């Protein structure tokens, strides 16, 4: 019955022992795949929150965004750079007196 479902079984005899080995995916590989998915989901959710905040208040600073989203200012900077690189937001005007534009159409 086992041999019907497990095609790559290895049988070994060592001394008085009979050993059967079954190949299976590594437990660590499964953990890594799950972690990557969770990180992608969290990142996308954070970016969506940033875009929603900028739509509501285009003059928000990184510091205020960090406080509202409960993440670090460096985290906000990272996500803003990612959104800029993807063409989803842009900053218009001078650094201190400018505003953010969320580019819709995606």
N, C-alpha and C positions, 0 to 999 in steps of 0.2 A: 504494500500500500504506500509506504513512504517513497519508494523508488519511482512511483508513478508521478509524484508531484515535485520531487527534488531530483533533477536530472544530473547535477554536478556533485555527486556524493563521492567521497574518497574513503575507501576501506583500507585499514592498515592493521597489521598484526605485529605487536612488539612484545616479545617474550610470551607470557601467558595472557596477555591482554589483546582484546579485539577493539580497535578504535574506529569510529565512524565520524567523518567530518563533513559538515554541511556549509556551503558558501552562502553568505548573506551580506546585504549592504552593511557597511560600517555604521555603528551607532553614532560616531562623531560626525560622519558626513551628513546624517539626518539632522543633527543639531545645527550644523553650519547652514544648511539650506533654510531651516526655520528662522534662524536669526537674521539672515539676509532679507527674507520676506517681511519680517517685523520692522526692520530698519527702513525699508522702502516705504512701508505703509505709514510709519511715524513721520518720515521726512515729507511725504506728500501731504499729510494732514497738516503739518506745521506750515508748509508753504501755502496751503489753502487758507489757513487762518491769517497768515500775513497778508495775503492778497485781499481778503475780506476786510481786514482792518484798514488797509490802504485805500480801498474803495470808499469806505465810510469817512476816513480822515486822511486825505492825501498829504498833509503836512506833518504826519507823524515822524518822530525821530527814531533812530535805532534804540535809544535808551528807553523811550516810552513803549515801543513794541516789545522790548525784552521784559519790561515790567508787566505788561498786559498778558503776554503769552507765557510768563513764568519760565523763561529760558535766558541764557546768558546773552550779553550784547554780542559776543563773538559768534554765538549760534545764530542770532538774527543776521549778522553780517554775512555769514556763510550762506544762509538761505536767500538773502537778497541777491548775492552774487550769482547763485544758481538760477534764480528767477530771471535776472538780467541776461545771463548767458543763453537762456532758453527763449529769450524774447518775449517774456510774459509781463515784464514791468520795465519802466524806464524812469529816470529822474530828470525833471525839467527845471531849468533855472539854476541859480547859484546854490552852492552847497548848503548854506545855512538858511536861505530864504526860499528855496525851491520847493517843489512838490513831486509826489510820486504819481505816475499814471499806470493804471493796470490795463494791459492790452488784451482786450477780449477778442473773440473770434477763434478760439481753439477749443 
